[in-house]
Amino acid sequence: MEYFLYDYLSPQELAGFDRYKYKSVDTSPLANYVMHPFWNEVVKHTLYLLAFQHCQDMCGCSVQSHSSCPILWMELMESRQDGLSLVLHLVNYLIMDWIVQQFG
């Protein structure tokens, strides 16, 4: 375990990190006039399309789940009136809901 107790940097070198500031400037014409504008447009449109897709998915999921709740409630009430098995009505509901989701 004494391998890990070795000081790789001296105290003066460690103190130098406090004064160090990273600075990078890309001044090439290719980067300034071609690459940077291209990547700015790619990022702008890609992020917009990704956000729009997720918004559509979330809205569609909430509409689908909220629209199926009244139908499920009606199935439960109908099973009480008919005297049929609750499981039979739930299976019927799930099959019909799956058919509507797949082909509707």
CYANA upper distance limits for C-alpha pairs under 8 A (distance plus 0.5 A):
  1 MET  CA      5 LEU  CA      8.06
  2 GLU  CA      6 TYR  CA      7.80
  9 LEU  CA     13 GLU  CA      6.46
  9 LEU  CA     14 LEU  CA      6.93
 10 SER  CA     14 LEU  CA      6.86
 11 PRO  CA     15 ALA  CA      6.61
 12 GLN  CA     16 GLY  CA      6.82
 13 GLU  CA     17 PHE  CA      7.54
 14 LEU  CA     18 ASP  CA      8.25
 15 ALA  CA     19 ARG  CA      8.08
 16 GLY  CA     20 TYR  CA      6.89
 26 ASP  CA     31 ALA  CA      7.53
 26 ASP  CA     32 ASN  CA      8.12
 27 THR  CA     31 ALA  CA      7.68
 27 THR  CA     32 ASN  CA      7.24
 28 SER  CA     32 ASN  CA      6.78
 29 PRO  CA     33 TYR  CA      6.24
 29 PRO  CA     34 VAL  CA      8.16
 30 LEU  CA     34 VAL  CA      5.80
 30 LEU  CA     35 MET  CA      6.95
 31 ALA  CA     35 MET  CA      5.24
 31 ALA  CA     36 HIS  CA      6.30
 32 ASN  CA     36 HIS  CA      6.19
 32 ASN  CA     37 PRO  CA      7.96
 33 TYR  CA     37 PRO  CA      7.06
 34 VAL  CA     38 PHE  CA      6.60
 35 MET  CA     39 TRP  CA      6.58
 36 HIS  CA     40 ASN  CA      6.53
 37 PRO  CA     41 GLU  CA      6.78
 38 PHE  CA     42 VAL  CA      6.77
 39 TRP  CA     43 VAL  CA      6.51
 40 ASN  CA     44 LYS  CA      6.61
 41 GLU  CA     45 HIS  CA      6.67
 42 VAL  CA     46 THR  CA      6.34
 43 VAL  CA     47 LEU  CA      6.42
 44 LYS  CA     48 TYR  CA      6.81
 45 HIS  CA     49 LEU  CA      6.60
 46 THR  CA     50 LEU  CA      6.60
 47 LEU  CA     51 ALA  CA      6.55
 48 TYR  CA     52 PHE  CA      6.57
 49 LEU  CA     53 GLN  CA      6.62
 50 LEU  CA     54 HIS  CA      6.80
 51 ALA  CA     55 CYS  CA      6.62
 52 PHE  CA     56 GLN  CA      6.68
 53 GLN  CA     57 ASP  CA      6.69
 54 HIS  CA     58 MET  CA      6.56
 55 CYS  CA     59 CYS  CA      6.56
 56 GLN  CA     60 GLY  CA      6.44
 57 ASP  CA     61 CYS  CA      6.54
 58 MET  CA     62 SER  CA      6.73
 59 CYS  CA     63 VAL  CA      6.60
 60 GLY  CA     64 GLN  CA      6.51
 61 CYS  CA     65 SER  CA      6.61
 62 SER  CA     66 HIS  CA      6.45
 63 VAL  CA     67 SER  CA      6.38
 64 GLN  CA     68 SER  CA      6.71
 65 SER  CA     69 CYS  CA      7.01
 66 HIS  CA     70 PRO  CA      8.15
 67 SER  CA     71 ILE  CA      7.84
 68 SER  CA     72 LEU  CA      6.66
 68 SER  CA     97 ASP  CA      8.34
 69 CYS  CA     73 TRP  CA      6.69
 70 PRO  CA     74 MET  CA      6.65
 71 ILE  CA     75 GLU  CA      6.72
 72 LEU  CA     76 LEU  CA      6.79
 72 LEU  CA     90 LEU  CA      8.33
 72 LEU  CA     93 TYR  CA      7.47
 73 TRP  CA     77 MET  CA      6.79
 74 MET  CA     78 GLU  CA      6.52
 75 GLU  CA     79 SER  CA      6.65
 75 GLU  CA     89 HIS  CA      6.72
 75 GLU  CA     90 LEU  CA      7.76
 75 GLU  CA     93 TYR  CA      7.65
 76 LEU  CA     80 ARG  CA      7.06
 76 LEU  CA     86 LEU  CA      7.38
 76 LEU  CA     89 HIS  CA      7.73
 76 LEU  CA     90 LEU  CA      8.29
 77 MET  CA     81 GLN  CA      7.00
 78 GLU  CA     82 ASP  CA      6.55
 79 SER  CA     83 GLY  CA      6.35
 79 SER  CA     84 LEU  CA      5.94
 79 SER  CA     85 SER  CA      7.05
 79 SER  CA     86 LEU  CA      6.21
 79 SER  CA     89 HIS  CA      6.87
 80 ARG  CA     84 LEU  CA      7.66
 80 ARG  CA     86 LEU  CA      8.25
 84 LEU  CA     88 LEU  CA      7.73
 84 LEU  CA     89 HIS  CA      8.19
 85 SER  CA     89 HIS  CA      7.19
 86 LEU  CA     90 LEU  CA      6.70
 87 VAL  CA     91 VAL  CA      6.57
 88 LEU  CA     92 ASN  CA      6.66
 89 HIS  CA     93 TYR  CA      6.54
 90 LEU  CA     94 LEU  CA      6.60
 91 VAL  CA     95 ILE  CA      6.64
 92 ASN  CA     96 MET  CA      6.66
 93 TYR  CA     97 ASP  CA      6.43
 94 LEU  CA     98 TRP  CA      6.55
 95 ILE  CA     99 ILE  CA      6.77
 96 MET  CA    100 VAL  CA      6.70
 97 ASP  CA    101 GLN  CA      6.65
 98 TRP  CA    102 GLN  CA      6.60
 99 ILE  CA    103 PHE  CA      6.41
 99 ILE  CA    104 GLY  CA      7.69
100 VAL  CA    104 GLY  CA      5.01
